[in-house]
């Protein structure tokens, strides 16, 4: 008899995934972590019963999160990652030959250890001498950092009211982030579901909140199959020229010059698609009034 996992996508919408095998499970003091083999997605990482990434398409999410910001910077040498415990964000950052130091801060040591043990695609990143892995609060470590960074990346849970990550999406936090960027630095954050129905919940409020702090903000999105929706990110900088999307030719040239190995998702054409927002998405961004504080 087949076994199935149920996940609630939104109120009134639940989906079922056929479970081939539970590969391992762990309970940290913060959350439950499962590594499972799902028929539609292959090996998948689940936290508290929700899919965080899957073998079928995690590279889409992580390449979209990391590379637009690092490619926009003329020479990214220092990078800060808040969250990103599975190691995939660090993996993509460390593919950039210019990066000399990558600080990754995640609060859940058990999740980091679990992913280090079970995700072989990230073994090289976890063992890279340029990676400074810190188990602590991402906000506190960044506030206390004696050095600034060329690129700051936030790979965190959505900002649920009263939730542990909400404070890392506010104007107060973004002002601190701006102060921790080197001149010409860039900031990028995951910004939740960004499909035609859900994009007004997190993606556009985060965009509007960043606009209260940074003079240049660019929102973008991309379909992620295992998330059953488009997903969104927001890129910000004090330098308006750095938040302007590159041309496909510039992207392809910089990928060839800077990145080790071949990207599976991102190239000049797919990069251009990230910033080609629908009419409805553009209207929502223009009309958004909510500010997270």
Order of alpha helices (4+ residues) and beta strands (2+ residues): beta-beta-beta-beta-beta-alpha-beta-alpha-beta-alpha-alpha-beta-alpha-beta-alpha-beta-alpha-beta-beta-alpha-alpha-alpha
